[in-house]
Amino acid sequence: MEKLKWYNPVHRTWELENMTYRIYAGSSEALADLKATEIAL
């Protein structure tokens, strides 16, 4: 999870967005070639 954090200069801390991310993987950018899944952090 550490690699998904971003630096918040207002709070001066590294933070992780608590949300649902949609992830795509495939052999091209064509929608027919993509598989999708979601993960919640």
DARAPE-V486939 format. One line per field, one symbol per residue. phi: phi as a letter, one per 40 degrees, with the letter a starting at -180 (. if undefined). burial: I if it has 16 or more other C-alpha atoms within 10 Angstrom, else O. A space follows every 10 residues. Layout:
BEGIN
phi = ???
burial = ???
END
This chain:
BEGIN
phi = .dcccbcccc cfacbbccac bbbbaacacc dcccbbabbb b
burial = OOOOOOOOOO OOOOOOOOOO OOOOOOOOOO OOOOOOOOOO O
END
